[in-house]
Amino acid sequence: MQLDDLQTIAIQAARESGQIQKEWLHKEKRIEFKGEINLVTDVDRRCEQRIIEIIRGAFPEHNILTEETPLPLLSSPFRWIIDPLDGTTNYAHGYPRFCTSIALEREGRVMVGAVYDPLLDELFVAQEGKGAFLNGERIAVSATDRLINALLCTGFPYDLRESRENNLDYFNRFIMEARAIRRDGSAALDLCYVAAGRFDGFWELKLHPWDVAAGKLLVEEAGGRVTDFRGGPLDIEGTETLASNGKIHADMVRVLQSR
């Protein structure tokens, strides 16, 4: 089994999911609540169903971890990690900032990542050891080497009203040290933008594997760095994600660790 074959399936699934998102964007959607402010739409489920069909059709023995539907664990060392619609709240409001994120890992190592923004028709793809690409052109992280010159991005967890671990303290620290911060509601795209040099750094709490798996590979293959808040190895099952161009990484760790 070649990585190129696996990447082809990831791209096909991401693109077809994106087409579903475009088709339904301005149509009436059914919205359900997974929490007070955490949404899921019928479009999330349509996208998820199509992605699973494509992967199962090509690799029926592979495991699949997806945001909306628990699936049985199989014996394969391969696991697809899927966010069928990252940025559901944006999508439900018609705000044009959402995507599909698909990653493939083998025994815990992410080998392929694909993130597709259907409205901009931007396909971010990475393969372990082969670099990161946007619509077929190689991308690289920015050269910004001072935090005061950096454009950062972040997001806030859905339980921010209930938990003190809500990122507001980190946001307040960074806003005083960076040039500017954006919060656009799609962690997968935020990571892609770090990989492409559009953002210099990103941090967020309480993300899930489907939010970060593909983006992590893209940032690393573009020459950047992805860790936890202490600068240690990233656990995609963990609660802390820090990504940067590498040059401002130590400064970002310093801000995150300051009291």
C-alpha positions in Angstrom: 0.0 0.0 0.0 1.5 3.3 -1.2 1.1 6.6 0.7 0.2 8.2 -2.6 -2.9 5.8 -2.8 -3.9 6.7 0.7 -3.4 10.4 0.0 -5.6 10.1 -3.1 -8.5 8.8 -1.0 -8.0 11.5 1.6 -8.2 14.2 -1.1 -11.2 12.6 -2.8 -13.1 12.4 0.5 -12.2 16.0 1.5 -13.3 17.4 -1.9 -16.6 15.5 -2.0 -17.4 16.6 1.6 -16.6 20.2 0.5 -19.0 19.9 -2.4 -21.8 18.8 0.0 -21.0 21.9 2.2 -21.3 24.2 -0.8 -24.5 22.7 -2.0 -26.2 23.0 1.3 -24.7 26.3 2.6 -27.7 28.5 1.7 -30.4 25.9 2.1 -32.4 25.2 5.2 -30.5 23.1 7.6 -31.5 21.0 10.7 -29.5 22.2 13.7 -29.1 20.1 16.9 -27.2 21.0 20.1 -24.5 18.9 21.7 -24.2 21.5 24.4 -25.5 25.0 25.1 -23.5 26.5 22.3 -22.0 23.4 20.5 -23.9 22.7 17.3 -24.2 19.9 14.8 -26.1 20.1 11.6 -27.5 17.5 9.2 -24.8 18.7 6.8 -22.1 17.5 9.3 -23.7 14.1 9.1 -24.1 14.1 5.3 -20.4 14.9 5.0 -19.4 12.3 7.5 -21.5 9.6 5.8 -19.9 10.3 2.4 -16.4 10.3 3.8 -16.9 7.0 5.5 -18.4 5.5 2.3 -15.3 6.6 0.4 -12.8 5.3 2.9 -14.7 2.0 3.6 -14.9 1.4 -0.2 -11.2 1.6 -0.6 -9.9 0.3 2.8 -12.7 -1.6 4.6 -10.2 -3.0 7.2 -9.1 0.5 8.4 -10.2 2.1 11.6 -12.1 5.4 11.4 -12.3 8.0 14.2 -14.9 10.7 13.3 -16.5 13.5 15.3 -20.1 12.6 15.1 -20.5 8.8 15.0 -18.6 6.2 17.1 -17.4 3.3 15.0 -16.2 -0.2 16.1 -12.5 -0.7 16.7 -10.9 -3.0 14.1 -7.5 -4.7 14.3 -5.8 -2.6 11.6 -2.8 -0.4 12.6 -4.3 2.4 10.3 -6.7 4.9 11.6 -8.5 7.7 9.7 -9.2 10.8 11.8 -12.0 12.9 10.3 -13.7 16.2 11.0 -16.4 16.2 8.4 -17.2 19.9 9.0 -14.8 21.9 11.1 -16.4 25.3 11.8 -20.0 24.1 12.2 -21.1 27.2 14.1 -19.7 29.3 11.3 -21.5 27.2 8.7 -24.8 27.4 10.5 -24.6 31.2 10.5 -23.4 31.4 6.9 -20.0 32.7 7.9 -17.5 31.6 5.2 -14.9 29.9 7.4 -15.2 26.1 7.5 -13.6 23.0 6.0 -13.2 19.3 6.0 -10.1 17.8 7.7 -8.9 14.2 7.1 -5.8 12.6 8.5 -4.4 9.0 8.4 -2.2 7.7 11.1 -0.4 4.4 11.4 0.3 3.2 15.0 -0.1 6.7 16.3 2.0 8.5 13.6 0.2 10.8 11.3 1.3 10.0 7.7 -1.2 11.9 5.5 -3.3 15.0 6.0 -5.8 16.8 3.8 -7.8 19.9 4.6 -10.2 21.4 2.1 -11.8 24.8 2.2 -14.6 24.6 -0.4 -15.5 28.2 -0.7 -11.9 29.3 -1.5 -11.3 26.0 -3.3 -8.1 25.6 -1.2 -6.8 22.1 -0.7 -4.0 21.7 1.8 -2.1 18.4 1.6 0.8 16.9 3.4 2.5 13.5 3.4 5.1 12.5 6.0 8.6 13.4 4.8 7.4 15.0 1.5 6.4 18.5 2.5 3.2 20.5 2.6 1.3 21.8 -0.4 -1.6 24.2 -1.2 -3.3 23.4 -4.5 -0.2 21.6 -5.6 2.3 24.4 -4.7 4.7 23.8 -1.8 4.1 26.0 1.2 6.3 27.1 4.1 5.9 28.7 7.5 6.6 32.4 7.9 10.0 34.0 8.8 8.7 36.2 11.6 11.1 36.0 14.5 9.7 38.4 17.0 6.4 38.0 18.9 5.7 41.7 18.6 5.6 41.3 14.8 3.5 38.2 14.8 -0.1 37.6 13.7 -1.5 34.9 16.0 -4.7 32.9 16.0 -6.7 31.0 18.7 -10.1 29.8 19.7 -12.2 29.2 22.8 -13.6 26.0 24.2 -17.3 25.3 24.2 -17.3 25.1 28.0 -15.8 28.6 28.5 -18.8 29.6 30.6 -18.4 26.7 33.0 -14.6 26.2 33.2 -11.9 28.5 34.3 -9.7 26.8 31.7 -11.2 28.9 29.0 -8.3 30.6 27.3 -9.2 34.1 28.3 -6.1 34.5 30.5 -3.8 33.4 27.6 -5.6 35.6 25.2 -5.1 38.6 27.5 -1.4 37.9 27.8 -0.8 37.4 24.0 -2.8 40.5 23.0 -0.2 42.6 24.9 2.8 40.9 23.2 1.8 40.1 19.7 0.9 42.4 16.8 -2.6 41.0 16.5 -4.8 38.0 17.2 -7.6 36.5 15.1 -10.3 34.0 16.2 -12.1 32.5 13.2 -13.6 29.3 14.5 -11.9 26.6 12.6 -8.8 25.1 14.2 -8.0 22.9 11.2 -7.8 26.0 8.9 -5.9 28.0 11.6 -3.2 25.3 11.5 -3.2 25.3 7.7 -2.7 29.0 7.8 0.3 28.6 10.1 1.7 26.1 7.6 1.1 28.5 4.7 2.8 31.5 6.5 -0.5 33.4 6.9 -0.4 33.1 10.6 2.8 33.0 12.6 1.5 31.1 15.6 -1.6 29.3 17.0 -2.6 28.1 20.4 -5.8 26.5 21.7 -7.2 24.4 24.6 -9.4 21.3 24.6 -9.2 20.4 20.9 -9.9 16.9 19.7 -7.8 14.6 17.5 -10.0 15.4 14.4 -9.3 19.1 15.0 -5.5 18.9 14.9 -4.3 15.6 13.3 -4.1 16.8 9.7 -3.0 20.4 10.6 -0.2 19.1 12.8 1.3 17.3 9.9 0.9 20.2 7.6 2.6 22.6 10.0 5.5 20.2 10.6 6.0 19.4 6.9 5.9 23.2 6.2 8.9 23.7 8.5 7.0 24.7 11.7 6.7 23.2 15.1 3.7 21.8 17.1 3.9 21.0 20.8 1.9 21.2 24.0 2.0 24.5 26.0 5.3 23.6 27.7 7.1 22.9 24.4 6.8 19.1 24.8 5.6 16.6 22.3 2.0 17.1 21.1 -0.5 14.5 22.1 -3.4 14.8 19.7 -5.6 13.2 22.4 -4.4 15.9 24.9 -5.8 19.3 25.8 -3.1 21.7 24.7 -2.1 22.6 21.2 0.7 25.1 20.3 1.8 25.6 16.7 4.2 28.1 15.2 6.8 28.9 12.6 9.4 27.7 15.1 11.1 31.0 15.4 8.6 32.5 17.9 7.9 29.1 19.6 10.0 29.7 22.7 8.4 33.1 23.2 4.9 31.6 22.9 5.8 29.0 25.4 7.1 31.7 27.7 3.8 33.6 27.5 1.8 30.4 28.1 3.9 29.5 31.1 3.9 32.9 32.7 1.8 33.6 35.8 
